[in-house]
Amino acid sequence: MASHTATVEWHRGSQPFLDNRYSRAHVWTFDGGATVDASSSPHVVRAPFSEPANVDPEEAYVAALSSCHMLWFLSIAARRGWCVDCYRDEAVGRMARNENGRQWVSRVELRPRITFSGSRLPDPAEIESVHHEAHAECFLANSVRTEVIVCPPHAR
């Protein structure tokens, strides 16, 4: 089986630390060389101790689930002979408190808008079927207890 790596790096520099007034900005570096500026969420740690312009772990989690689902959807659509021109998902992660009162991402709503072209176009039932199959195949959806749902366009 494959291994996937990421390096997460933070440096204190000259800022104080023990008073808990330090920057949470840090960098993620992935095995292919891509780097992402990251931080705690400003919903968790207020600015200037978080960097709102950076990606926070909760956003990354939602994006990763959305991306995994999309990649499976595209693969299945191609196998079925449907040409996808655009796939845009404005996914939303919902926070809640668990049975112990701790916050967690309890639900991720995928809200894909997909544009097809060509002579073979799927009907809504076929699109829904592909979403179900993509969800079943998504490695990340199979790895978490978060409820991951696809919201139909009319339910938004």
Secondary structure, DSSP 8 states (H G I E B T S, - for coil): -----EEEE---TTS--TTS-----EEEEETTS-EEEE---TTTS-TTSS-TTSB-HHHHHHHHHHHHHHHHHHHHHHHTT-EEEEEEE--EEEEEE-TTS-EEEEEEEE-EEEEEESS----HHHHHHHHHHHHHH-TTGGG--SEEEE--GGG-
